[in-house]
């Protein structure tokens, strides 16, 4: 079974793991009620999408 010849340094290990972090989902503001929402989705607070009401909210 193959075994590494040398110990992996901290720099090499951390460089490899540099892209493993989580990123927050992008958010945009609703043009109707100005509440944060996910892009390309219906606004959960007012129920509009592209200026038209598509879901009735209370």
Steps between C-alpha positions, in 0.01 A plus 500: 500500500645842407604728781595872473875559503477824694259661743264747333589849619247732658524736203427228246214365710341841554544599134313189394220577744474868399195438278306283747334790684126565483361809333180680594220485242459812288214730595328784319240752608139468390407801283149507650551469878883538519542186712795265435422198282681241292549599135259354240248394765164627622531749786391321818371818667286655224459211251605686186727390216606734218250761614197267500332346802524123456441381857250647742646575841322591820 
